[in-house]
Amino acid sequence: MKNLLIRNCKLRKKTIILYSFLLIFAPIQLLINNDLLIIRILSSIVALVILFVSLLDSGHAFRFHSRLGHKRAFDFFGSLPISKKDLLNSHYLTILMFTLIGAGILSLYNIPNSTVTKTGISYSITLPFSYIAINLFAVPIAFKRNLEQKSENISYLVYLLVMILFIPFLMILIAIGIQFLIGHEQIYMDYLSILYKYGFLIISIIFFIGNYFIQYKKISNIQKEAN
């Protein structure tokens, strides 16, 4: 499996270079003088890169799938004389590794939370948490069979639009609806705020892990039938 992980990292070497640049620049931003024009220009460039990472990398499974060869990936890797469990484990570890590293780098920068206020109660969405959740949800939603076979009716662009725009809007409506039903008791508002901030992340982790065990069991059953 070690060689598979090395191969996966090589397939995403541009992303690794980009993450390395952001990791190096993170401590520098705290030491430099932001009054200089050149520094402001560099900071603007870094801000654009952060925006690029937070948007386009919110779907490592899709980008990894494209590097594997899109529709040809399933037929090719399914025919190789390698352990299907090692292939599954390496894919999941790759997605998890790039997701956590990306979220860690995003957390190094002063990125304001997305906040929605309703009747004096604020609901905040922390970017690193939403970044992790969107990446993890991609697997059970678009790659529920395996990471070499994407659901045909789910595109990368549509997935990003739904997860970045529609889902937060839906969560806001749910939060407001719950608030309307339970009233404005502060203890309920505190619980609702925590649920709104971490609920999406927790559900994504559960679905991500659950889908892994489903795929793992499927591979084990196939191997038992073959023996």
C-alpha positions in Angstrom: 0.0 0.0 0.0 3.0 2.3 0.5 3.7 2.4 -3.2 0.1 3.2 -3.9 0.2 6.1 -1.5 3.4 7.4 -3.1 1.7 7.2 -6.5 -1.3 9.0 -5.3 0.9 11.8 -3.9 2.7 12.1 -7.2 -0.6 12.5 -9.0 -1.3 15.5 -6.8 2.2 17.0 -6.9 1.0 20.4 -8.0 -1.3 20.6 -5.0 1.6 19.6 -2.7 3.7 22.4 -4.2 0.8 24.9 -3.7 0.3 23.7 -0.1 4.0 24.0 0.6 4.0 27.6 -0.6 1.0 28.5 1.6 2.7 26.7 4.6 5.9 28.7 4.1 4.1 32.0 3.7 1.8 31.5 6.8 4.4 32.5 9.4 5.9 35.2 7.2 2.6 37.1 7.0 2.8 37.7 10.8 6.2 39.3 10.6 6.0 41.5 7.5 4.9 45.1 7.3 1.6 45.3 5.5 2.0 49.0 4.8 4.4 48.3 1.9 2.8 48.2 -1.6 4.6 45.0 -2.6 3.5 43.3 0.5 -0.1 44.2 -0.1 0.1 42.9 -3.6 1.6 39.6 -2.4 -1.0 39.4 0.3 -3.7 39.8 -2.3 -2.2 37.1 -4.4 -2.1 34.8 -1.4 -5.7 35.6 -0.7 -6.7 34.6 -4.2 -4.8 31.3 -3.8 -6.6 30.7 -0.5 -9.9 31.3 -2.2 -8.8 28.9 -5.0 -7.9 26.2 -2.4 -11.1 26.7 -0.4 -13.2 26.3 -3.5 -11.6 24.0 -6.0 -10.0 21.7 -3.4 -13.4 21.2 -1.7 -13.6 17.9 -3.6 -10.3 16.0 -3.5 -12.1 12.8 -4.5 -13.2 14.4 -7.8 -9.7 15.8 -8.5 -8.0 12.5 -7.6 -10.5 10.7 -9.9 -9.6 12.9 -12.8 -5.9 12.2 -12.2 -6.6 8.5 -12.3 -8.2 8.7 -15.7 -11.9 9.5 -15.3 -14.1 6.8 -16.7 -11.2 4.6 -17.6 -10.0 4.4 -14.0 -12.4 1.7 -12.9 -11.7 -0.7 -15.8 -7.9 -0.2 -15.5 -7.4 -0.5 -11.8 -10.0 -3.2 -11.5 -7.8 -5.4 -13.8 -4.5 -4.9 -11.9 -3.1 -7.8 -9.9 -3.1 -5.7 -6.6 -5.0 -6.1 -3.4 -8.4 -4.4 -3.7 -8.3 -3.7 0.0 -4.9 -1.9 -0.3 -6.3 0.1 -3.2 -9.3 1.0 -1.1 -7.2 2.0 1.9 -4.7 4.0 -0.1 -7.5 6.0 -1.8 -9.3 6.7 1.5 -6.0 7.7 3.2 -5.1 10.0 0.3 -8.5 11.8 0.4 -8.3 12.1 4.2 -4.6 13.2 4.2 -5.1 16.0 1.6 -8.3 17.1 3.2 -6.8 17.5 6.7 -3.6 19.1 5.4 -5.7 21.6 3.3 -7.9 22.4 6.3 -4.9 22.8 8.5 -3.3 25.3 6.1 -6.5 27.2 5.8 -6.7 27.5 9.6 -3.3 29.2 9.6 -4.7 32.2 7.8 -7.1 34.8 9.3 -10.2 33.9 7.3 -13.4 35.3 8.7 -16.3 33.0 9.4 -19.5 33.1 7.4 -22.1 34.4 9.9 -25.8 34.6 9.6 -27.8 36.5 12.2 -31.5 36.0 12.9 -33.3 37.8 15.7 -30.0 38.5 17.5 -28.7 34.9 17.3 -25.6 34.3 15.2 -24.9 31.1 13.3 -21.2 30.8 12.2 -19.7 28.5 9.6 -15.9 28.0 10.1 -14.2 27.5 6.8 -11.8 24.7 7.7 -14.7 22.7 9.2 -16.9 23.2 6.1 -13.9 22.4 3.9 -13.4 19.1 5.7 -17.1 18.3 5.6 -17.5 19.0 1.8 -14.5 16.9 1.0 -15.7 13.9 3.1 -19.2 14.1 1.8 -17.9 13.7 -1.8 -17.1 10.1 -1.2 -20.4 8.7 -0.1 -22.3 11.0 -2.5 -20.4 10.7 -5.7 -18.1 7.7 -5.1 -20.2 5.4 -3.1 -19.2 2.3 -5.1 -15.5 3.0 -5.1 -13.1 5.9 -5.7 -12.4 4.8 -9.3 -16.0 4.9 -10.3 -18.0 8.2 -10.0 -21.7 8.4 -10.2 -22.5 9.6 -13.8 -25.2 12.1 -12.8 -23.0 14.0 -10.3 -20.5 16.5 -11.7 -17.7 18.3 -9.8 -19.2 21.7 -10.6 -22.7 20.7 -9.6 -21.5 19.1 -6.4 -19.6 22.3 -5.4 -22.5 24.6 -6.1 -24.9 22.4 -4.1 -22.5 22.0 -1.1 -21.2 25.6 -1.0 -24.5 27.4 -1.8 -27.6 25.2 -1.3 -26.6 23.2 1.8 -25.6 26.2 3.9 -28.9 28.0 2.9 -30.9 24.8 3.8 -29.1 24.6 7.2 -30.0 28.3 7.8 -33.6 27.6 7.1 -33.6 24.5 9.4 -31.9 26.5 12.2 -34.4 29.3 11.9 -37.3 26.7 11.8 -36.0 25.1 15.0 -35.5 28.4 16.6 -39.1 29.3 15.8 -40.4 26.1 17.3 -38.4 26.1 20.5 -38.5 29.8 21.1 -35.6 32.0 22.2 -34.5 30.3 25.4 -30.7 30.9 25.6 -29.8 27.3 26.5 -31.6 26.1 23.4 -29.9 28.8 21.3 -26.5 27.7 22.6 -27.1 24.1 21.6 -28.5 25.2 18.2 -25.4 27.3 17.6 -23.1 24.3 18.3 -25.2 22.0 16.2 -25.1 24.5 13.3 -21.4 24.9 13.6 -20.4 21.2 14.0 -23.4 19.2 12.9 -22.5 19.2 9.2 -18.9 18.1 10.0 -20.0 15.3 12.3 -22.5 13.9 9.8 -19.9 14.0 7.0 -17.4 12.0 9.2 -20.1 9.4 10.0 -21.0 9.0 6.3 -17.4 8.9 5.2 -16.5 6.2 7.7 -19.7 4.3 7.1 -19.1 4.2 3.3 -15.6 2.9 3.9 -16.8 -0.1 5.9 -19.5 -0.7 3.2 -16.9 -0.9 0.5 -14.5 -2.9 2.6 -17.3 -5.5 3.4 -18.2 -5.6 -0.3 -14.5 -6.4 -1.2 -14.3 -9.0 1.5 -17.5 -10.8 0.3 -16.2 -10.8 -3.3 -12.9 -12.4 -2.1 -14.8 -15.0 -0.1 -16.9 -15.9 -3.1 -13.8 -16.2 -5.3 -12.2 -18.6 -2.8 
